[in-house]
Amino acid sequence: MMNKIKPGFIFAGIIFFLSLLSGCLNYEQITTIKKDHSGVMYIHYWVDWKAGQDTSFYSNSGLFAQDTIRSRFDYDFLEVNEINMFINYSDSTRHAQINIAFDDIQRLNETKPFKGANFSIVESPGGTERFSQFIPAFFTGYNLDGKNFTIQYTYYLPGKILDHNADVKERNKLIWESDLATIKSGKFIYAVYVPFKLKETPVWVYILASIVLMVVLVYLFSKKK
């Protein structure tokens, strides 16, 4: 009996199609979260592609069909800014790139592409916030080599990072890198941060404004006399 693909990750069906192609999947997600938890996300995935291969196979899967992808992101709180499909003939790979903007990252949990991702941002003691996301298992069978499926998540968080389980940290930028072989039953990624303060108006602005106001008042008073 063939094992079924576990649902819950964007375009999880790609695993099934790649199992037929014995291909290699690469998935990259770059997300910028703002202070109000809105933000933008760039999604890029690509697979091995051989010249002369039936392109209708990919089209029928919906993985490289713009209309299908756009329909999967058809939500009031989402905006699809760009969808780009291309073939890189230099290394025989087929690519899909998607740029979206969202009102609240936690509302992505309501969408089909991110079902089971469990995006969460909660307030923690001391004025900190804790971001987390769950990476579900991609597959449970097909005799696939999980090491051929690479995954990378990059997050830009709106604050100073205090704690995290990322592989790379650069100021408020975190990168998680993995493959399907190490994810197994799923993996939580998280980060605790102190939100950036709103930029305060410099004192010199108030001083300059006061001086200008005084000059105007003196001018008006003298003119009245």
N, C-alpha and C positions, 0 to 999 in steps of 0.2 A: 504494500500500500504506500502510495506516495505521500510524504509529509507535506503539510500545507504551509504556505508562507504566513507568518504572523503579521497581522495588520498593524498599523500604527505609525509608520514612517512615510515621509513624502515619497511618492512613486515607488512604494515597496515592490510593486509588480516587476520592476526592472530586474530584480534578482531572478525571477522565473525566465525571462527572455534571455538573460545572459547565460543561464544554465544551458539553454539550447544552443547558444553561440560559443560556449566555452570562452567567453570574453573576460575583460577586466574592467571593473567599474571604479571610477574616481568621483568622489562627492566632496564639494567644498561649499561652505556656508559662511558668509561674512555678515555680521549683524552689528549695527550701531543703535544703542538704546539711549534715548534722551531722558532728562530728569522726570518728565511726565509719563514715562514708560512707552511713549510712541517711538517710532524709529524707522529705519530702512533695513532691508535685507537683500543680499546678493546671493543667488544660488547658482552653482555651476556644477554640472556633472557631465562626464564624457566616457565613452566606451570605445573599444577597438572596433574598427570598421575596415572591411576589405573591399577593394575596388571590385565592382561587378556584383556586389551583394545586393539582394533584392531590397530596395529602399522602402517598398510597401510594407515590409515586415516591421520596420521601425514605426512607420506611420500608423499602422494598425494597433500597435502597442500604446500609442498616445504619448510616448515618452519624448518624441521629437516632433510633435504636432502642435503648432502655436494655438490653434483654436481650442484644442482639448486642454492644454495647459491653462489657458486663460479662463476657461470655464471652471476649472478646479479652484481658481482663486477669485471666484465671483462672489464677493462678500461686501457688505456696506462699509465695513471698517478697514477694508484693504483697497489698495490701488496698485494696479500693475503698471509700472512705468515703462518697462521694456522686456521683450522676449526676443532672444537672438539664437538662431540655429545655424551651425556651419560645420563643414568637414575640413579637417586639417590633413591635407594630402601628404604633408611631409612626414607625419608619423602615423597616418592611417587611423585617426580618431574622429569620432562624431561627437559634437558638443551641443549642449543646451545651456543658455545663460538666461536667468530670470532676475529682474529687479522689481521689488515690491516695497511699498510703504504701508505702515500699519498704525492705527490709532493707539493701540495698547497691545503689547506683545503677549499679554495673558489671554487676549481674545483669540489668538491663533489656535488656542486649544479647541475652539468651536469649529475649526475648519477640518475638512477631510484630509488635505495633504499633511497636516501636522497632528492628526489624531494620535493621542497617546504620548505626545511629547511633553505634556505637563509643564509648560512654561509657567514660572512663578517668580514674583518679586514681592517679598514680605518685609515689613519693618521689623527690625531686631532691636534689642536693648542698646542704649547709648546713641540713638539716632542713626544707626546703620541700617542698611538694606541687604537682603540676601536674595541673590538671583540663582535660579536652578532650572535645569532642563533634563528630561529623561531621554536617553537614546535607546529605543527599543531594539530587541533582537531583529535582525533582518530576515533570517531564514532558519529553517530547521530541517535541512535535507539537501537533496539534489547532488550530494557528493561534491560540493563546491569547496575550493580552497579559499578560505576566508582571507588569507594573506594577499590575495589578488584584488581585494576590495578595500581601497584606502578611503579614509574619511577624515576631514579636517573642519573644525569649527573655530571661527575667530569672532570674538566679541569685544566691542568697545563699550565699556560701561561708564555711566555718568558720575564717576566718583573715584576717590582714592581706595585702591584695593587693599584690604587687610588680610584676607584669607581666601584660598582657592585650591582647587585640585587640577588646575591646568598644567600642561606640559611646558608652556612658555609664557612668561609674563614680561611685558614691556610697558611700564607705567600703568595706564588704565586699559591696556590691550592684553587680552588673554587668548591663547591658542591651545586647542585640544586636538591631538592627532592620534589616530588609531586605525585598526583594521577590523574586519568582521570576526576574525579568529579570536581576538582578545575581548570583544564585546560580549559574546556568548549570550547570556540571558538578559543583557541590558546594562546600562551604565548611567549614573547620575553625574552631571557636571554642575559645579556650583561656584559661587564667588560671593564674598561678603565685602561690602564697600561703604565708605562714608560719602554720601552724595556731595557733589560740588556745591558750594554756596553760590547764590546768584551774585553776579558782579555788582559790587557796590559803587555808587557814584563817587569819584575822587573828591576829596575835600576842596581841592583848588577850584573845582567847578562851582561849588557853592560860594566860595570867596569871590571869584570873578563875577558871578551873577549878582552878588550883593553890591560890589563896586559899581557895576553897570547901573543897577537900580538906583543907587545913591546919586550917581552923576545925572541920571534922567530926572530925578526928583528935584535936585538942585537947579537944573536947567529950567524946569517948569516953574519952580517957585520964583526964580529970578525974573523970568519972562513975565510972570503974572504981576510982579511989582512994577 
